[in-house]
Amino acid sequence: MYFGMVRVLIVVVFLYLMWRNMRDDYHDKELIKFSWSILLVFFLGGRLLYGLFNWGVWNENWLDWVLVWVVPGFSYLGGYLSVLIYTVFSVNKYEWKLWNVLEDLSIIFTLFILALLISEFSFSGWTMEGLGRIISLAMVLILASMVSGKYRSFNWYYSGKKGFLFFWINGWYSFIGLGMLFWLNQPLWMKLLYLAWNLLSVIGLFILGDVVRLLKIKNKKIVNESK
């Protein structure tokens, strides 16, 4: 009972933080609808992916797939990927800019997942894997807060476009998470998944930041100075 109450409180706080931090740039009705939608997608996607990766765990009773509060089992990575896919395909409907939304959502959603993880392991018991996830997210939030609002002053981030925090958070989490996977001796496929996640985040950050264009400008300047 208390576990359910804590989770409801976390959801309420998440909805409030989304509204408070994003209301200036988005219409209230659209923002509220989007907030509830990503919550639904997060919990459904995380539940579904957990059931698919652990096929057979709920096959005795198919109702167990939807009894989230009664039968445990949830994939946070599955929930996160579901929200990411939903956001990519829904921004056009609201006429929003994708990178702006992902940036505005990044820190709030990371806090949301961190709070859910802390509540889960506080009630179910602490494990090394759970502690590793929580430490990883806490470190990522610290790193994100250090550059939030400052990244446009980075010389190497040439474009200054929004979206930096999205790739920054994903890059650091996948990098720290990869180290945790080696420490916990997790399966090879998980290590490869996190490695691919990290590479995509780094490549995305460089593309968004027009780093290649910056290098070309600098090389051209060096060539001109040498003449």
Beta strands, then each sheet from edge to edge (+ up, - down):
end
